[in-house]
Amino acid sequence: MREPIKIRTDILVVGGGLGGVRAALRARELGAEVVLVEKAIVSRAGPMTYVHSQFAPDRLLEGEELLRWMEEFVVGANYLADQDWLEVYLRESYFRIQELVELGVPYVRDERGRLKYNLVRGHKIGTSLGVDGRVAMEVLRRHLKRSGVRTLEKVMVFDLLTADGHHPTGERISGALGVHIRTGQPYVFEAKAVILNTGPFFPKIHYAFSDHCSGDGHAMALRVGAELTGMEFAQFAAWSYFNRQFFTPGQAKIQGIGARFINSLGEEFMPRYDPTWGNMAGLFQIARGIATENLEGRGPCYVDMRHCSEEDIATLYKVAPSVERAFAEFGINPRRDLLRVDPFVVIGTMSGNGIRIDQQARSNVDGLFAVGICTNVPIMMTGISGSSPSTFSNVSGYRAGQAAARMAAQMSWPPICEHQVRDLFKQFFAPLARRGQLRPSDIWMAIGEATARASFALFKNEEHIVRTRDELRTISETLLSRVTAPDMHELVKANEVRNYLQIAEVVCEAMLVRRESRGELIRTDYPYVDNEEWLKWVVIKRENRSDGVEVSLWPLPYHRYPIPAPPGKFPIDLHVPDEYTSTESTLLNDESQNASVREKLTS
């Protein structure tokens, strides 16, 4: 290992998405020294680069109007939103968006040059602005360079440092460790505060410029003792695998222009699976609907845009140019052609599954902040809002940068423990020293086989969840210590898969705790929404000095919230195909698709 480069700063921002850049700019504006570290390239990777609309009130919301907008979010979040955070978010969104307008972000405008507000998935009142997220980030990247924020790119921050040298810590965060993903150059960052903006966590599914988002921030935070919430809803789904040929982002905007989902009989089927939202339902509900239609013999399914106007299609192409390029490449005219759609469901970020934060974006660990979609996104937690996550990044990033800068101005640098630096670097580089043929891709394949079964992804019960959790645990215990990396590229992947496995196991633990069906969590053994017992958050953190986790419940304070939740239990029609209604038939069905992970590991 090379000699580490040591960098001291007031504030270290990990991740260069919208939330990270906003945090860095605000902290620098208040006089703090800021270093922003990005694993890829700012404006060239991560979720913001495929954003095509942002939640944007067209005026300051107050009084009864504010309550109406709040109610839409609360209902859309299946009554698990933090209404205190939500009120802050709705009041500040207008100002944060207007600031981006002033910075030069090119939102869609009408023929008279006025900002063009639209509706997208999950909203019948709340408005959004169309924007090409990649272009928006290019604008912000230029401002970042002018601001005096020091930016390091292609550097993976892989672990956090603590003042007492322990994971989890009894004190505070004192910095972080990083490695250049091409050269292997190590970095030691000494900081008064660390702001995580590491994005969602996904397996290696080549989804929308986010293959590097595999749970680094989630896992780092968990290891130092931060609380995670909303993890039971971490079921990422998408439906825009078109004609079995290509995938493209832009799903919310396609829904927003009025697309319809039909089966092979020509029936619109989404009202069966989501009577409230129908074709404007969330990604998970649509993916589940398509999969069930296919399993019950009414597939394949299609998205139908033939009735959409030329103006609507033009708007879609303007804010989601990757859709236009893909359609052109494959000779598709959406006003003429039906497009076959096939879904996938994996363990990964859907709505709000991550680090629990307060209204200043602080975690429960001193000195550790988190913004954007690596948090629990407390304005949602679960449910649908097609354009809110990026605006939440905007609002939470601004708040985190402000709070961290003010905190840093009042303190000196906490100590760095050299033994912790040495031990964590040794662990990171360990796969380079091993000999063998086991690669990170082999572990990703095993993860896929354990988690992609329909019995777990779509029709889970306690036995299915326990089985998947135990298989993930077996993968961790038997494979991670043997994975090899011949070069830096593979070394990064080896550490990514370690992080993902830690978080995927936490997801299964949280799924077992919540004994109801709500949002993205569908349990066939609890086929109802239970507002009597489960208007609560499941909170998970690492047990003191162990690899286990401890679970607690946080009841939402509905006694003082302005938007009430309907009392009672509400049965839901799960539409479970016959072959998944019993454990015995489910196991037979699963084994006919692939051998168990345990058998593969021992072969």
Secondary structure, 3 states (H helix, E strand, C coil): CCCCEEEEEEEEEECCCHHHHHHHHHHHHCCCCEEEEECCCCCCCCHHHHCCEEECCCCCCCHHHHHHHHHHHHHHCCCCCCHHHHHHHHHHHHHHHHHHHHHCCCCCECCCCCECEECCCCCCCCCEEECCHHHHHHHHHHHHHHHCCEEEECEEEEEEEECCCCCCCCCEEEEEEEEECCCCCEEEEEEEEEEECCCCECCCCCCCCCCCCECHHHHHHHHHCCCEECHHHCEEEEEEEECCCEECCCHHHHHHCCCEEECCCCCECHHHHCCCCHHHCCHHHHHHHHHHHHHCCCCCEEEECCCCCHHHHHHHHHHCHHHHHHHHHCCCCCCCCCEEEEEEEEECCCCCCEECCCCCCECCCECEEECHHHECCCCCCCCCCCCHHHHHHHHHHHHHHHHHHHHHCCCCCCCCCHHHHHHHHHHHHHHHHCCCCCCHHHHHHHHHHHHCCHHHHCCECHHHHHHHHHHHHHHHHHHHHHCCCCCHHHHHHHHHHHHHHHHHHHHHHHHHHCCCCECCECECCCCEEECCCCCEEEEEEECCCCCCEEEEEEECCCCCCCCCCCCCEEECCCCCCHHHCCHHHHHHHHHHHCCCHHHHHHC
